[in-house]
Every structure is written in C-alpha cells, then in structure tokens.
Amino acid sequence: MASTSHASAMRSRSRDRVFLVGYPAHQITGCKLPSNRQVLATLFYHVRVVKLKNVSDAATMTVREALLFWEKARIPTKHEKDAKTKLEKLHAKWRDVQKRKNRPTESAKNKIKEFANMLDDLFDLAHQDALTLMSSEEDKAFLLKQREKGRRGSMVGVDLKLAKMEEKKQQKELAEMNKRFQADIFDMGKFFLTFHFT
C-alpha cells in the first residue's frame, strides 16, 4: 500500500517538473540577482499552482518579486511594464523550445541546448544606463559580475558604511531645510514688525 502511494506521489512530482526549468518555485530566493531559471520557475508556480488567469498576470507577479532583488542591490531598473514584456518573451522562447523537444533534428537539439545554457544567466532588469546612473563603484562591479556566466558575486546584508553616509546626508539636508525654515520665519517676523509699526 505504501509503495503504491509513493509511486503515485513520484508520478505526480514528475508531472509537476517543467521542461528544462525544474520544479515551480513559490518565490525567488538567494543572495544573487535572479536568473532566467528562477523567474521562469516562479512564473510557472503562479500559472500552475496558484492558477492565475493567464501568463500576463503571472508575469506581473513574478517581475514585482524580481524587482525587489534589484532594489535591494541598489541598481536602477527598467520600468515594470518593460520587465514584464521581457519575461513574457522568455516564456515564449521556452514554449518554442518545449515544442521542439521531441523533434530529432539537429536544429531542434541546438535550440534546446542554447536555451538550457542561458537558463542560469542573469534575468537582466537593469536600466539601459544603469552603470552611468550608479554612483557606487562597488555596486557597478557587482552588476558586471552578475552579468558574467555563473553570476559571480552576491548581496550580503546592508552596506553599513553606505547606510551611515546616507544617514549623515539626510541629517545634513534636514538641518539645511530647518535653517531655511527658521530664516523664513525670522524674515516673516521682521516683515510683520515693520508692517505693524510703520
């Protein structure tokens, strides 16, 4: 009895497996920017498990999750709409490759191999001018490493030095605003005093 349920569970599990991608994933995890495989696995989770109405809705959910990683990495990104289009194109490419899986032609095998080779590459959502918009050399280097084969590098917590600098900058801006506000109030007081006594 137990072996029957185990065999049925294994068949069910293998049915859940997505061609070339692996199993659907309920979220994107890790300390790197998301790969093509990760976003596709999450997209398939939204389509097959959550059963969202269509691929477009699933792509929106997946892209929003992926953009959180880019935000954490402090890298300027494309607009959500453009990122969604990119994911929909990746899904369409996957569908094309999936249709070829039973074709014995060399061309079909090459397409499948080519697609499989790019699955672990970065799902690049960087703004086209990201490297010029970024000020931190460390962040620029991280993006360049993530774009390499194997996505070298990782995000490790909060950059305390940068956080401290930003806090000081914010405090300085607040102090400046406060100074200007105080000066405006003082000027208004002088105006009213002159206006009343003249």
Secondary structure, DSSP 4 states (H G I P E B T S, - for coil): -HHHHHHHHHHHHHHHPBTTTBS--SS--SSSPPBHHHHHHHHHIIIIIS--SSHHHHHHHHHHHHHHHHHHTT--B--HHHHHHHHHHHHHHHHHHHHHTT---HHHHHHHHHHHHHTTSB---B-TTHHHH---HHHHHHHHHHHSTT------S--HHHHHHHHHHHHHHHHHHHHHHHHHHHHHHHHHHHHHH-
